Amino acid sequence: MAVGAELVSYGRELQAAGAAQTGSSFTGVSGADELLATSPEAFLLGVLFTQGIPAERAWAAPWLLLQRLGHLDLERLASESDAVAKAVQQPPMLHRFKNTMPRWVASAARRLLDDYEGDARRVWPDGAHVLEVTERLSAFDGIGRKKAVMAVEILTRHFGVPLKGRECGQVAFDVQVRRVFLRSGLVAHDDRAEIEAAAARICPEAPGTLDLAAWLIGRETCRPRSPLCERCRLGVVCPRRIDLDAAGVGVRRR
């Protein structure tokens, strides 16, 4: 109960501050952050990139793509596949998925044009239900449920999009979140259903409130190796089961 209460408290602090995905900002680069704030299409592309690379690099990718291409025109992103691939693969590469990411970008652009009149805001209109928006985002190639859940939380927490049904939101089944839930004793198994049930039990009015809080703790202090327990937000209340990792692999014991 103490762990859950502290995690909820941290999550609410982050929400009140309008925190972005890496704390106070997305990238630490003003131009990149401004693009994400002013272009829903750039935000959607950023969601695509948030996989397998540091978060700051992922969220900066739409801005860098804009610089390399000179545009983020959806028609051209959908049809000029060679140019998009070259821009992604140009050193330093925007993503290590150098062949897959350009396809995802083109597919997202085409879906926005065909299904949403070229306006990403139509994916998450004001008043839409959290589950509906999650489903829509999950349908994009390269997003899926985990990224969709994360994106919905960012839309409500940081951008203030008024979505209904926040009690139906969730934490993303991300390696950082999973590690924190395991090591803090909130769950006994590295299982998505168990983690989601724990989040709903701890914060039934908005389980997604815990998402960024757990992710930041996992990234900054509850590290896979040599966790910084004394500096952790949960340090005083956590049972410190640091022999557990998100894949169920023993790391080390204190």
Phi, psi and omega in degrees: 000321181293319178297313180299317181297319180291322179293319176297316180300316179295317179299320180290326176297316179296320179295317180298328179276356182064035186301144175272196188285333179249031181106243184282339180217178175271316190233339188081001178247119188300318181296319180293317179294322180294321178297317179298326182283333187253345181236104177302327179294320178295321177299315179299319177296322177300320177301318178303319187283347185281072178198122171078004176221162179304145185303319181299319178294319182297313183288337177280345186301317179300321179294317178292323177298318176300317180296320184284323181271332186086005181192165166230040180293124186296320179300317182286323176299324182284330188252336184260068187296323180295319180294320179295315179299317180297320180294320179291321187273349179300132179295139348289135184301143180288335181204148180287341173276070193292335179262326182285318185300316178302323178294319178296319179298313180297318180295319179295317179299317180295318180295319178298320180292316186282322189252341188229022176055031177071021183228108182297336178301333180289346175287327181229061181295153177306134177088354177292159180275144179309316183292324178295315180293321177300317179295318180296315180295321181298337182284345178285134175303129177091358178257289180073179189295314185301310180293324181297317178299315178301314183297318179300318179295320178294319180300319181279315186287312188266318184264353175069026178292123184280089178261146177275159171076037180296340175293345178263359178289175183207170170275148177285143179279066184261152184301324180291314180298316181298317181298316181295316180297323179290308187290332180275358178081010179290332175223161179259342185225151178279076187225130185300314182298321181292319179293317179294322178295321178295317179298318180293326179289320184287320183223073188297333182284338180193079183304331181295346176305331184279348190298300182293323179302311180293321181297316180293319178298316179297324182282320190266324185231319182275063186284158180303319178235145180052057178297146182265068187300323183291339180258357187284144177301329181263006190306320185285327186258346185284137176287353174058055177277061190282001172282352181259137175236174187293341178259009181077017182261132177296136179257292174195159180249149176277000000 
